[in-house]
Amino acid sequence: MKKTYKVNEIFYSLQGEGFFTGTPAVFLRFCLCNRHCQFCDTDFARGSDMTADEIIARVSCFPSRHIVITGGEPTLQLDCELIRLLKAERFFIQIETNGSNPVPTGVDWVTCSPKDAPWQIDRIDELKIVYQGQDVETIADLLPSPRHYLQPCSGNNTAETVDYILRHPHWRLSLQTHKLIDIR
């Protein structure tokens, strides 16, 4: 029997957050998470079991070869088999993780949006913190990254987030532009 992955949804859109904002991308959203954030936008009750071959067949239907693997927490399911198949189809693999686990080998870009510690992530290309007034400098010291983004929590504290960035210019603003322009 072939291994299956619990998939919440697969869709095609523009990356709405962080470094790759505006980039056409295939989104592979896994179910399952080891954190329970009140602002999470994933419906964990919805999902389908899919084999790696079924996932590849679905994501390969779209013209972009940039895939964003998210969740839930994608490191709970993403493995070398699925990465190998995605690479065979020439995908650039971006993962959005909470930082609780190491990232599998073969991932091209790691976006870490840390939630509660402990963190075991071993590589970060961009740190994207959902800002709620927490001590982001300590988090950034513990999770080194060449790029630092702050994102308002569900758009409810944009002025506070902008004010923090203006006082700490090594941070950049990340907005959920997909929500602002009403796309998926």
C-alpha positions in Angstrom: 0.0 0.0 0.0 1.3 3.4 -1.0 2.0 6.1 1.6 -0.6 8.9 1.7 -0.5 12.5 2.7 -3.3 14.3 4.4 -4.0 17.3 2.1 -6.3 20.2 2.9 -6.2 21.8 -0.5 -4.2 22.4 -3.7 -4.7 25.6 -5.6 -3.0 28.1 -7.9 -2.7 31.8 -7.1 -0.1 34.5 -6.3 2.1 34.3 -3.2 0.6 37.0 -1.0 3.2 37.3 1.7 6.9 37.8 2.3 9.8 37.8 -0.1 8.0 36.2 -3.0 4.9 38.4 -2.9 3.3 38.6 -6.3 4.9 35.4 -7.6 2.5 32.9 -9.3 2.6 29.7 -7.3 1.0 26.4 -6.7 -0.1 26.0 -3.1 -0.1 22.6 -1.4 -1.7 23.0 2.0 -1.3 20.0 4.3 -3.6 19.1 7.2 -2.1 18.4 10.6 -0.3 20.8 12.9 1.5 20.6 16.2 0.6 24.2 17.2 -2.9 25.6 17.7 -2.9 29.3 16.8 -6.1 31.3 17.2 -5.5 33.1 13.9 -4.8 30.0 11.8 -6.6 30.0 8.4 -6.5 26.2 7.8 -9.6 24.1 8.3 -8.0 20.9 9.7 -11.3 19.0 9.6 -11.2 19.2 5.8 -8.8 17.1 3.8 -8.1 14.2 1.5 -5.6 11.4 1.6 -3.4 11.6 -1.5 -0.4 9.6 -2.7 2.7 11.5 -3.9 1.9 10.5 -7.4 -1.6 12.0 -7.1 -0.2 15.2 -5.6 2.4 15.5 -8.5 -0.3 15.0 -11.1 -2.4 17.7 -9.6 0.3 20.4 -9.0 1.8 19.8 -12.4 -1.4 20.9 -14.1 -0.5 24.5 -13.3 1.9 26.6 -15.4 4.1 27.9 -12.5 6.9 25.7 -11.2 7.0 27.6 -7.8 5.3 25.6 -5.2 4.5 26.8 -1.7 4.1 23.9 0.8 2.2 25.1 3.8 -0.3 23.9 6.4 -0.9 23.2 9.1 2.7 22.3 9.7 4.2 20.9 6.5 7.3 19.4 8.2 5.0 16.8 9.8 4.3 15.3 6.3 6.8 16.6 3.7 9.4 13.9 3.0 12.3 13.1 0.6 10.0 11.1 -1.7 7.6 14.0 -2.4 10.5 16.4 -2.7 12.3 14.1 -5.2 9.1 13.9 -7.3 8.6 17.7 -7.2 12.2 18.2 -8.3 11.8 15.8 -11.1 9.0 18.1 -12.3 11.4 21.1 -11.9 9.6 22.7 -9.0 11.2 25.4 -6.9 10.1 24.3 -3.4 9.2 27.0 -0.8 8.0 25.8 2.6 6.1 27.9 5.2 6.8 26.4 8.6 6.3 27.2 12.3 9.9 26.2 13.0 9.1 23.3 15.3 11.0 20.7 13.2 14.0 20.5 10.9 13.3 21.1 7.2 13.8 18.2 4.9 16.8 18.3 2.5 15.9 19.6 -1.0 13.7 22.5 0.0 14.8 25.6 -1.9 13.4 28.3 0.3 12.4 28.3 4.0 9.9 30.8 5.3 9.7 30.4 9.1 6.7 32.0 10.8 7.5 30.9 14.4 4.8 30.2 16.9 5.5 28.8 20.4 8.9 27.4 21.3 10.6 25.0 21.2 12.0 25.4 17.7 14.2 22.8 16.0 14.4 24.4 12.5 17.9 24.2 11.0 17.7 26.7 8.2 15.7 29.9 7.5 15.7 32.1 4.4 13.1 34.5 5.7 11.7 35.0 9.2 8.1 36.2 9.1 6.5 37.0 12.4 2.9 37.6 12.9 3.2 40.6 15.1 1.1 40.8 18.3 3.3 43.1 20.4 5.7 40.2 21.4 9.5 40.5 21.8 10.4 39.9 18.1 14.1 40.8 18.7 14.6 37.9 21.0 12.9 35.6 18.6 15.1 36.9 15.7 18.2 36.3 17.8 17.1 32.7 18.5 16.1 32.1 14.8 18.8 33.8 12.6 17.7 34.7 9.1 19.0 37.1 6.4 15.5 38.6 6.0 13.1 39.8 8.6 9.4 40.5 8.1 6.6 41.6 10.4 3.0 40.9 9.5 0.0 42.4 11.2 -2.2 39.8 12.9 -5.2 39.4 10.6 -4.8 43.1 9.6 -6.0 44.2 13.1 -2.8 45.9 14.3 -1.4 47.4 11.1 -0.6 50.8 12.6 1.2 49.2 15.6 3.2 46.9 13.2 4.2 49.8 11.0 5.2 51.9 14.0 7.5 49.1 15.2 9.1 48.7 11.8 9.8 52.5 11.6 11.6 52.3 14.9 13.4 49.1 14.0 14.3 49.4 10.3 15.9 46.0 9.9 12.4 44.7 9.7 10.2 44.8 6.6 6.4 44.9 6.4 4.6 41.8 5.0 0.9 42.2 4.3 -1.5 39.4 3.3 -1.9 41.0 -0.1 -4.0 38.1 -1.4 -6.6 39.1 1.2 -6.3 42.8 0.3 -7.0 42.1 -3.4 -9.5 39.3 -2.7 -7.8 36.4 -4.3 -7.1 33.0 -2.8 
